[in-house]
Amino acid sequence: MKAIRAFWGDLTLKPQGFTMIIAGFLPVFAIIAMFPVVASIIGHFHDDPNAGIKVPAMVTAPGYAIALLAPFAGVLCDRFGRRRILLVCTFFYGIAGCAPFFLESLDAIIATRLALGVCEAGILTVVNTLIADYWADRSRRNWLMLQGIVGPMLQPAVFVLVASVAAVRWNGGFLVYLIAFPIFVSMYFFLFEPRREQVLAQEGTRAEVDAGPFPFGQAAMVAGLTLFASILYYVFIVNGSIAWKEVGVTDPLQVSTLTVIPALFIVVGSILFRLVSRFNNAVQIASFLGMLGLGLAAIGLARSVTSMQLGMTLQQTGAGMAIPALIAWSQSKFGFAHRGRGMGVWTSAFFLGQAISPIIVGNIAGAAGSMQGAFLTLGLVGIGAAIVGFGLGTRAPLRAATA
């Protein structure tokens, strides 16, 4: 209890923190909210011969907009302020998100989904920027851990809610995007524009250093590592059902049942991130890459349901560590004056990885002769990267600046 009270006391600016935890879930929400209703939407547009292609494209369309526009959102964030951009993007997220409820044209719905992605680019970029602006390192890591815990816990409720509403009307699921408006209200009353002088004093950064040119080298490093990690992160999310099929489990309901317990380990991964974050960034990154790699390799070698579940448990633990570790590391690479652009680069790279991961995995699976072969190959790549990371981590001071 004493440890819990100490942790709770360390979470300063609680209304701001919980507002941004929920706001940070909105870009993920935009995709997962649609998966339960894809079949019903395709059924509604059965007269369109391309509906089977257009509807899945509609689901993933926001991700492409995020990958393309997040850096520009970062520029606006640094130039015009964080709070203003976040409020505008969240308000129009609600409008674009629920607009398909009033539309009967599939092409028009796809257009609104692209508009939704524009808003998401701003939301995710600004939220990650503000987390770094509001809190110093220790509290920042606590909030990132909570963000990693709360998001997965909300997903089952989202699935149930969307499926329930869609059972009444084919496009009823789009009404769940109205959740953006109460979040907008919370942002309006609780979020404040950070002052540069206060942030610099909190971080111990001199104004003349912060006012230097944008660190393109750091941005390139953030983009490269984030893209690499994102490709590994989405291997199982996109192709997991194929790996299960190769083990002999083909029924979607059975796959869902068998993955319930392993999927909970994404929360364990978020907690493990907080424990590992007392070490330097190289060790943190190597830890999640190693866990992801071990999990993917184990899935690739699995020949039974039990071994698949074990592999998925490792993979989900690594996935739970990945996003908070990547964000924390990226935030540390940019000062206040450039942080919006820096986090825009991170956001763009992560969603670009989401887009190209299926292509890379598919090509490797073709060369290896099976999807499990691709899992094993990419798992070994992740393990190799982790070994390099641990090597770099032990050459630097092992402990992070603050625990």
N, C-alpha and C positions, 0 to 999 in steps of 0.2 A: 504493500500500500504506500509506503514511504517513497518508493521509486516512482510509482504512478503519480503521486502528488508532485514530486519534483519535476517529472516530465510535463504534467499539466501546467505547472507554474512557469515552465520555460516557454510555453506557447503564448507569446505576447501577441497583441493585436488579433484576438480570437475572432471577432466578427469579420475582419478582413480575410483572415486565413480560411475560415469555413466557406465564405462566399467564393473565394477563388478555387477552392477544392471542387466545389460543385460546378463552377464555370469551366474549369479545366476538363470536366467530363463531357461538356457539350460537343466538341469535335468528334470524340469517340462515339457518343450517343447518336450522332447523325448517321453513322453506318450501322451500328448494331441494332438500332431501332427498326431497321428495314428488313433484316433477315427473316423474321417470323412471317412477313407478309409478302415476300417476293412471289410465291406461287399464286396467291390470290390476285395480285396485280397483273401477273401474266395472264391469268384466266380472264380477267376483266377485258384485257386488250387482245383477246384471242383472234379478232378479225385482222389484226396487224401481223403479217407474216414474220416480221422481225422482232416481235415482242420478246421472244426468248433471248435475244441479244440485247435489246434496248433496256429492258428492265434491270438486269444485273449491272449494265453500264450506268443506269440511273442511280443505283445504290452506291457505286464507287466514285461517281463523278465529283463529289466534293473533295476527295483526296487529291485528284489531279489539280484542282484549282488551288488547294493549299500548297502543294509542291511548287507551283508556278509563282504564286503571289505572296507567300509568306515573307520573303526578303523585302518586298516593297512595303508590306505592313510594318516591318521593322523600321524602315526609313521614316515613315509617317509617325511612328511611335516616338522616335528620338527627336523628331522635328516639332511635332505639335503636342506632345504630352501623352502619357499612358492612359489616364482615366478617360479622356474624351474619346479616344479611338475605341477603347473597350466598350464604352456605353453605346456608341453608334453601332458597332458590330453586333453586340448582343441584341439590341432592339431589332435590327433588320434580320438577324438570325431567326427570331421568332416569326417575323412576317414571311420570310422566304421558306422557312421550314413547314409552316402550316398551309402555305398557298396551294399545294397540290390537292388539298381537301376540296377546293372550289374549282378545280380544273378537270377537263375531260380529254385533253390532248396529251399524249405521252411525250411528244416533243416539247411541249410547254412545261411539263413536269421536269424533264431533264434540264431545261433552262433554269428553272427555279433551284434545282439541286446544285447547279454550277454557282448560282448566286449565293447559295448557302455556304459553299466552299470558300467563297471570297470572305464572308463573315467569319468563318472558322479560322481562316488564316490570321485574321486580326486578333481573334479571341485567344488562341493558343499562344501566339507570339507575345501578346501583352501580358497574359497571366504569368507566363514563365519569367518575363522581365520584371514584373512587380514583385514576384516572390523573392527575387534577388535584391530588389530595391528596399523592400520593407524590412528584411531580416538579415542579420549577420549569419555567418556560416552555420553555427550550431542549430539555431532555431530554424534556419532555412532547411536543413536536412530533416528536422522533425516534421515540418509541414510537407515536404516531399514524400516522406514515408507515409504520412496520413493520406496523402493524395493517392498513393499506390494501393492503400488498403480500401478506401472508400469506393473508388471506381469499380473494382470487381464486385464489391458487395451490392452495388446498385444494379448491375447488369441483369440478374434474374428478375428483379422487380420490373425492369424496363421490358423484358421479353413478355412477361405476363400481362402487363398493362397494354402493350401494343397489340398483342394477340386478342385480348378481350375486346378492345375497341374495334379492331378490324373485323371481328366476327359479326358486328352490327352493320358495318359498311366497308366496302373494299378499300377505300382510301381513308378510313377513320384513323388508322395508325399515324397519319401525319399530324393529327391534333396534339400528339404528345409533345410536339415542339413548342407548344404554348408555355411549357415550363420555363422558357427563356425570359418571359415577362416578369415573373416574381424574382428571378435571379437579377434581372435588370434593376428592379426596385431596390434589392439588397445592395447592389453595386452603387446605386445613386446615393444611398444614405451612408454607407460604410466605407467605401473606398475613397482615398484621397490621393492627390497628385504628390508624389515624393519630391522633396526638395533636394537639389543636387548637393548642397553643402552638408546636409544631414547625412546623406548616403555616403559621401566621401569620408566624412568624419567617422562614421560607423565602420567603414572598411579600411580606414587608415590610409586612404589614397590622397595624394597631393593633387590639387586642382590642375596644375600645369601638366602633370602626367596624364590625367584623365582627358585633357583637352587636345591631346596629340592626334595624329591621323588614325583613321580606322585601321585596325590590325588585320590586314588581309591574310597574312600568313597564319595567324591564329584561326581566322574564319575558315581557311582552307583545311586546316587540321580538324576542326570541329565538323565540317561538312564530310570529310573523308571517313573519319571514324564512325560518325553517326550513320552514314549511308551503309557502311559495312555491317554495323551492328543491327540496323533495321532489316537488312536482307536476311540475316540469321533469325531475327526476332519473328518474322512472318513466315518462316518455313513451315512450321507446324500449323499455324493458324489457317493458312491457305490449303495446305496439302495433307493435313493430318488424317482426314477421312480416307484418303487413298492409301496411306500407310496402314491404317486399320484393315482396309480391304485386303491388302497383301498378306496380312496375318490370318485372315479368314473371317473377319467380322464385317459384314456388309449391311446389316440392318441399321438405319440411322438412329432409331430409338435405342437400340442396344449400344451403339457407339456413344450416344449421349449419356446413358446410364453408367457406362464403364469409365467415362472421363470426369464424372462429377467430383469424386474425391481428389484425383490428381490436380484438377483445375483449381482447387482451393489453395494449392501451394503457391499460387501467384501472390497471395497475401503474405505467406511465410517469406517469400522472396523480398517483399517490401520491408518487412521487419529485419531480415538479414542484412539488407542494404544499410539500415541505420547502424547495425553493429559493425559492419565492415567499414563504414564511413569514417571511423576514427583513424583509419590508415590513409595513406596518400592516394591521389587520384588514380595512379597507375595500378595499384593493388585493387582498388574498387572496380575498375573497368575489367581488369584481368579476372576478377572473381566471377562477375556475371558472364563474361565470355566463356570461362571454363565450365560454369554450370550449364549454360546453354549448349556448349559443345558436347559435354558428356551426355546430356539428355538426348540431343539429336542423334549422336552416335549409338546410344543404347536403343533408341527407336529403330535405327537402321539395322541393328543386329537382332532385334526381337523376333522370336519365333513362337511366342505364346501371349495370351492376354495378360498374364501377370508381368512378364518382362516388358510389354508395351506400357503398362501402367507405371512401372518403375521408371522407365525412360521418360514418360510424360511428366512424372513427378519432378524429376531433375530439371527437365526443360521448363516447366512452369515456374519453378523456383528461380531459375535464371532469368526468365521473362519478368518476374516481379521485381528483381533487382535492377534490370536493365534501364528502364526509363528514368527512375529517380537518379541513378548513378550518372547517366549521360547528361541529364539536365543540370545536376549539381556541378559536374565538371565543366560543361559549356558555360554556365553562369560565371564561373571563376575566371574565364578567359577574356571577359569584356568589362570595361569600366562603365560607369553610369552613362556617359555621353554616347557610347556605342552599343550599349547592351540590347536595345531594341533590334538593331540590325543584326547583331550577333545571334540573338534567339530566333530571329526570322530565318537566318541561315540554318540553324539547327532544325527548325520546324520543316523547312523545305526539304532538307536532306532526309529526314525521317520519313516523310510521306513519299518522297521519291523512291526510297527503299521499299515501301509498301507496294508501289506500282511495278517495280522491276523484279522484285523477289520471285513472283511466280514464273517469270520468263526464264530467269537464271536456273531456278530449281527444275523447271521442265526440261531445259537443255541438258542439265547434268543427269537427270533421270533417264533421258533418251540414250545418253552415252553409257551410263552405268547399267542400263537394262531393267531398272526398276526404281520406284519411288524410294524404297528403303535404301537403295544404293546411293541415291542423292542425299538422303538424310545422313548416312554414314560419312559420305565425302565432306559435306558441309560441317558435320560435327567435328571431324578431324581438323578442318580448317579453324573452327572456333577454338579447339583445344590448343592448336599451334599458336594462335594469336594470344591466348591466355598465358602460355609459357613465356612468350616474348614480353608481355605486359608485366608479369611477375619479375622477370629479369630486370626490367627497367625500374620497377618499383623498389626493389631491394638496393638499387644503386643510389637512390635518393633518400632523404629522411623518411622513415617508415610512417611516422605519425603525421596526421593532418595537423593543420595549424591549431585547430580547436577540436576537442572531442565532443 
